[in-house]
Amino acid sequence: MKSVQGKVILVTGSSRGIGKATAFELAKQGARVVINGKNSDRLQKTKEEFDSQGLSCLAIAADVTSIDECQSMIDQIISNYGQLDGLIANAGLTMESNFEDTDPKAFKLVFDSHLYGSIYPVKVSLSHLEKVGGSVVFISSLAGLYGMPRFSAYCSGKMALTAFWQSMRFEKRRSGIHFGLMHICFVKNDAEKTLIDLNGKTTLMPPRPTRIQQPQEKIARKIINMMKYRRNRQVISAYGKLYAFIARYCRPLMNFFLNNYFKT
Ligand SMILES: NC(=O)c1ccc[n+]([C@@H]2O[C@H](COP(=O)([O-])OP(=O)(O)OC[C@H]3O[C@@H](n4cnc5c(N)ncnc54)[C@H](OP(=O)(O)O)[C@@H]3O)[C@@H](O)[C@H]2O)c1
């Protein structure tokens, strides 16, 4: 896929944040984009933003951690467009808390959003993607490279996603489907970005230092390029690349950093 012009591409979790920026950029580049989120009011507002900019999209509210809702979403896409060329598995929840204080239900909510929230959309899309030699891009994080204190659910979900991506690449190597994995670093968040607290409740995420945050639009273009040029794995930003290098080749230094510079 050297161009996304006319391609039908689903971006999960695109009513807000990185997913929304990616969906906008896809629509600007001529893709027939499908936006998704759980909250139908927020999704509708995002659709209105598309409309007001003269961009079209199909909006489908669905919880990607439910296989039935994923199936119904793909059925609607096929009935509207007759095909699916790309899937960007982006939806996911954020949580920061000590493991021992965390309600197991909250842990499961976050873990499921990253793992099953990516596996289920793939499961119901495979046959359609295979017909057109389509593409899947999984959105991961630096948390998918090395376990961090206070992020056990988030890191576990993202690391399990790495294993799923690896398995798919080998298992489906003759299918013509591309599988990419993108590790994103710190991104400028929407003001209404939320966190899951240790009881599983949704709360507003406090602002974080802006120094090393990248614009969502820049990340969106990189995600789309991964799909277009069928790249396998990528770590975004100089800081991210340095972190990945240290995680792989300088483990004592990484351990020192995590032991001394992360509050527990
Ligand atoms: N922001 C960062 O700095 C950063 C860094 C590294 C990696 N990432 C990764 O990038 C991805 C997007 O992050 P973000 O910061 O843009 O997130 P965000 O602003 O919190 O937006 C999350 C989006 O996902 C949707 N969503 C959440 N759970 C869902 C579910 N079960 N089913 C369907 N939609 C769901 C939300 O809509 P509803 O609320 O309506 O469900 C929303 O549209 C995530 O996978 C995250 O881990 C982000």
The ligand as an SDF file (V2000), in Angstrom:
LIG
                    3D

 48 52  0  0  0  0  0  0  0  0999 V2000
   -0.3650    9.3440   25.0290 N   0  0  0  0  0  0  0  0  0  0  0  0
    0.8610    8.8650   25.1130 C   0  0  0  0  0  0  0  0  0  0  0  0
    1.7970    9.5690   25.5330 O   0  0  0  0  0  0  0  0  0  0  0  0
    1.1420    7.4440   24.6620 C   0  0  0  0  0  0  0  0  0  0  0  0
    2.4500    6.9700   24.7410 C   0  0  0  0  0  0  0  0  0  0  0  0
    2.7300    5.6770   24.3260 C   0  0  0  0  0  0  0  0  0  0  0  0
    1.7180    4.8710   23.8340 C   0  0  0  0  0  0  0  0  0  0  0  0
    0.4480    5.3300   23.7740 N   0  0  0  0  0  0  0  0  0  0  0  0
   -0.6080    4.4310   23.2890 C   0  0  0  0  0  0  0  0  0  0  0  0
   -1.3060    5.0650   22.2280 O   0  0  0  0  0  0  0  0  0  0  0  0
   -2.6690    4.6370   22.2360 C   0  0  0  0  0  0  0  0  0  0  0  0
   -3.5850    5.8500   22.2820 C   0  0  0  0  0  0  0  0  0  0  0  0
   -3.2600    6.6170   23.4150 O   0  0  0  0  0  0  0  0  0  0  0  0
   -3.9120    8.0600   23.6770 P   0  0  0  0  0  0  0  0  0  0  0  0
   -3.0700    8.7330   24.6910 O   0  0  0  0  0  0  0  0  0  0  0  0
   -4.1980    8.7410   22.4020 O   0  0  0  0  0  0  0  0  0  0  0  0
   -5.2950    7.6120   24.3980 O   0  0  0  0  0  0  0  0  0  0  0  0
   -6.5480    8.4800   24.8690 P   0  0  0  0  0  0  0  0  0  0  0  0
   -6.3850    9.9260   24.5890 O   0  0  0  0  0  0  0  0  0  0  0  0
   -6.8310    8.0520   26.2720 O   0  0  0  0  0  0  0  0  0  0  0  0
   -7.7130    7.9150   23.9010 O   0  0  0  0  0  0  0  0  0  0  0  0
   -8.0610    6.5730   23.9880 C   0  0  0  0  0  0  0  0  0  0  0  0
   -9.0850    6.2740   22.9200 C   0  0  0  0  0  0  0  0  0  0  0  0
   -9.3910    4.8670   22.9840 O   0  0  0  0  0  0  0  0  0  0  0  0
  -10.7960    4.7000   23.1630 C   0  0  0  0  0  0  0  0  0  0  0  0
  -10.9970    3.4620   23.9200 N   0  0  0  0  0  0  0  0  0  0  0  0
  -10.4960    3.1140   25.1270 C   0  0  0  0  0  0  0  0  0  0  0  0
  -10.8920    1.8770   25.4590 N   0  0  0  0  0  0  0  0  0  0  0  0
  -11.6550    1.4280   24.4250 C   0  0  0  0  0  0  0  0  0  0  0  0
  -12.3520    0.2290   24.1800 C   0  0  0  0  0  0  0  0  0  0  0  0
  -12.3520   -0.7840   25.0670 N   0  0  0  0  0  0  0  0  0  0  0  0
  -13.0460    0.0930   23.0310 N   0  0  0  0  0  0  0  0  0  0  0  0
  -13.0680    1.1120   22.1120 C   0  0  0  0  0  0  0  0  0  0  0  0
  -12.4090    2.2700   22.3000 N   0  0  0  0  0  0  0  0  0  0  0  0
  -11.7300    2.4300   23.4430 C   0  0  0  0  0  0  0  0  0  0  0  0
  -11.2520    5.9830   23.8630 C   0  0  0  0  0  0  0  0  0  0  0  0
  -12.6310    6.2570   23.6200 O   0  0  0  0  0  0  0  0  0  0  0  0
  -13.7410    5.9820   24.7730 P   0  0  0  0  0  0  0  0  0  0  0  0
  -13.2450    6.6800   26.0030 O   0  0  0  0  0  0  0  0  0  0  0  0
  -15.0130    6.4660   24.2050 O   0  0  0  0  0  0  0  0  0  0  0  0
  -13.7620    4.5020   24.9420 O   0  0  0  0  0  0  0  0  0  0  0  0
  -10.3840    7.0160   23.1210 C   0  0  0  0  0  0  0  0  0  0  0  0
  -10.9410    7.3220   21.8570 O   0  0  0  0  0  0  0  0  0  0  0  0
   -2.8290    3.7070   23.4340 C   0  0  0  0  0  0  0  0  0  0  0  0
   -2.7010    2.3660   23.0140 O   0  0  0  0  0  0  0  0  0  0  0  0
   -1.6520    4.0890   24.3220 C   0  0  0  0  0  0  0  0  0  0  0  0
   -1.2540    3.0440   25.1600 O   0  0  0  0  0  0  0  0  0  0  0  0
    0.1270    6.6140   24.1870 C   0  0  0  0  0  0  0  0  0  0  0  0
  1  2  1  0
  2  3  2  0
  2  4  1  0
  4  5  1  0
  4 48  2  0
  5  6  2  0
  6  7  1  0
  7  8  2  0
  8  9  1  0
  8 48  1  0
  9 10  1  0
  9 46  1  0
 10 11  1  0
 11 12  1  0
 11 44  1  0
 12 13  1  0
 13 14  1  0
 14 15  2  0
 14 16  1  0
 14 17  1  0
 17 18  1  0
 18 19  2  0
 18 20  1  0
 18 21  1  0
 21 22  1  0
 22 23  1  0
 23 24  1  0
 23 42  1  0
 24 25  1  0
 25 26  1  0
 25 36  1  0
 26 27  1  0
 26 35  1  0
 27 28  2  0
 28 29  1  0
 29 30  1  0
 29 35  2  0
 30 31  1  0
 30 32  2  0
 32 33  1  0
 33 34  2  0
 34 35  1  0
 36 37  1  0
 36 42  1  0
 37 38  1  0
 38 39  2  0
 38 40  1  0
 38 41  1  0
 42 43  1  0
 44 45  1  0
 44 46  1  0
 46 47  1  0
M  CHG  2   8   1  16  -1
M  END
$$$$
